[in-house]
């Protein structure tokens, strides 16, 4: 299992960024991009890790934290085995390292409860 995030950077408040999570899961049936959930998390210095969004690749159910509802959108591109997090109207409090993770092989609907595989993270900094 491999997850690779990209798309972080520095943006002014009110701006937008799109994060990408390239997903590689090889199961007994081969490469798969279904039957599991992908979550986006963030962690700011001195704060606990927070799950901000989740998408279930089996039924397309989604979850958003209250702090990002209406501003962030999670989506998938099956052709690219990639999950995106579109972040609009960014605020300084959105500054954090953002991680994607998968609950493979459990395959829960969102929000999932057990994520065993994580990407390396990408920094998002929002200036005021």
Secondary structure, DSSP 8 states (H G I E B T S, - for coil): -EEEEE--EEEETT--EEEEEEEE-EETTEE--SSSEEEEEEE-TTS--EEEEEEETTT--EEE-TTTTTTEEEEEEGGGTEEEEEE-S--GGG-EEEEEEE-TTT---SS-S---EE---EEEEEE-
